[in-house]
Structures are given as C-alpha cells and as structure tokens.
Amino acid sequence: MITHISVAVMYVRDQQRSVDFYVSKLGFEKTVDAEMWPGARWVEVRPSGGQTAITLHSASAFNRTPGEGAFLTFACDDIEATVADLRRRGVKVTDPVEEPWGTYIKATDPDGHEVMISKK
C-alpha cells in the first residue's frame, strides 16, 4: 500500500548552492548526501519533520536543464510570517495571492524554480 510521496526530483545547476538555499534560506534539513557514481551526488532535503523530500540532482549529470522538473507546493501555518521570514533571509518571494481555494506565495530558488507556499 502506498503511504506517501517519498521524493520529488529537481534538476539544478549547482547542487551545493541549491542545498544551501533550501537549508539556509527555507529552513529544510539535509537528510541524505551520498555518491551515486563518480562525480554524481544524491542529495535529499526536506522540511523539518516532513515525510517528502526533494532530491537535488545535478542537471548536467542527467543531461537535463536546470529548472526543468518538479513543480512543488509547500504548506505553512502563517503566510504573512512566512513572507517576512523568507524576505529577511534574502529569498525572492511574491506578495500573498488570495484565491477561492486558499492563499499562496511563490518563492524562487537559485535555478529559477518557483515553489508555491500555501496557507493550510
């Protein structure tokens, strides 16, 4: 029986820069950092206590383009506090957008991935 999404893949230009963004700026934790084969790393990050991780693959190691790949939505309890915290950390983030289904913001990582963060 499937219980949850384990990992989503994002293709990035510079793995360490992306790890630093997700850990230092968004507050994720690095849970795995291992060699896949010579010159390629498997790196997973996830929100603290979260079940689902993002693996940050080197785009060049997989013949991909940085920014190609997953479209992700994260959840938060307080959208205004999240905006203030992310901006304080230097993250490019939109103002909150209110829709009939909920309120969200978008944050941009170093490779141009726009991740959505919605109030739950």
Secondary structure, DSSP 4 states (H G I P E B T S, - for coil): ---S--EEEEEES-HHHHHHIIIIIT--EEEEEEEEETTEEEEEEE-TT-S-EEEEEETGGGT--TT-B---EEEES-HHHHHHHHHHTT-EEPPPEEETTEEEEEEE-TT--EEEEEE-
